[in-house]
Amino acid sequence: MESDAGDRFSNANAYEAYVGRWSRLVAQPFIAWLEMAADRAWLDVGAGTGILSQVILEEASPAKLVGFDLSPDYIEFARRQIQDDRVAFIVGDAATIAFEAPSFDVVVAGLFLNFVPAPQRAVTSMVEAVRGGGMVAGYVWDYGGQMEMMRHFWDAAMQVDPAAHEMDAGQRFTICHPDNLRALFQSVGLEAVDVIAIDVQTRFRDFEDYWQPFLGAQGSVSKYLRGLNDERRTALRDQLHRQLPTTDDGGIPLMARAWAVKGIKADSV
Ligand SMILES: C[S@@+](CC[C@H](N)C(=O)[O-])C[C@H]1O[C@@H](n2cnc3c(N)ncnc32)[C@H](O)[C@@H]1O
């Protein structure tokens, strides 16, 4: 299952405008779907700017919450945003981090599993951190299907630049598919694995509200745009302008689908 370790994240404010605002909309139904009781110990892997952590605090009344992420800039942002005695944010790599295992009741990861080079290794670490009977869960965008903001971007890119095909998140992030997510969670021994689609409305005020955040984008889009010359970037912008659906008031009404997955660690594991 392919992923890409080269998609770096470092600008917290840009992330908020780009995808953070939409991740927040998914985080709410995702946390509700987990149906976790209050006063549990949570671990948020790839916590980024703290979007999912904030929703856990608001919706799940945790006893304790640890968020960790590779990006010092994001963790610094999360610490400034969320000041709560129950919470600790730490900088760390999911590939090497070790907790006094297994100390968490639930381990979650929002928009993370496609950004690690070895998703199975990452989920194994998540399983190691959770107690027997506890839950491991996450969500990723449906890049190849109904994450329309991204789908329009890559479809337009392929119209103006045949080389964009190789960078298309829809085909690179094979883990962002319900069957593959289910297989991944089952492959590490999780039980009662379930996958659902979470659909949210992503309405852009106007074309600039859609386009500008891409210019400060993080991850694979940023890497792709950095490699384009001015002419190609303008062609891409024009193609998107033609292609995107627009309402009478200039708004761009799109939807975004995330695939959410959860599983239970067997008591004996
Ligand atoms: C798309 S962001 C998601 C952030 C947040 N969970 C959200 O839903 O908005 C992906 C995050 O994964 C982090 N990340 C990528 N590889 C990582 C690793 N090996 N260990 C820890 N964090 C990692 C990135 O720094 C980034 O913050």
The ligand as a Gaussian input file, in Angstrom:
#p B3LYP/6-31G(d) Opt

LIG

0 1
 C       -2.883000      16.129000       6.905000
 S       -2.120000      16.376000       8.443000
 C       -3.428000      15.905000       9.564000
 C       -3.403000      16.679000      10.851000
 C       -4.616000      16.493000      11.735000
 N       -4.720000      15.157000      12.272000
 C       -5.874000      16.903000      11.013000
 O       -6.788000      16.083000      10.871000
 O       -5.968000      18.043000      10.597000
 C       -1.017000      14.988000       8.555000
 C       -0.107000      15.070000       9.760000
 O        0.675000      13.880000       9.897000
 C        1.941000      14.248000      10.413000
 N        2.895000      13.164000      10.177000
 C        3.321000      12.684000       9.001000
 N        4.198000      11.678000       9.189000
 C        4.311000      11.512000      10.531000
 C        5.057000      10.628000      11.372000
 N        5.861000       9.707000      10.847000
 N        4.905000      10.729000      12.697000
 C        4.100000      11.672000      13.244000
 N        3.369000      12.537000      12.505000
 C        3.478000      12.466000      11.178000
 C        2.258000      15.542000       9.668000
 O        3.262000      16.315000      10.297000
 C        0.892000      16.216000       9.667000
 O        0.710000      17.045000      10.787000

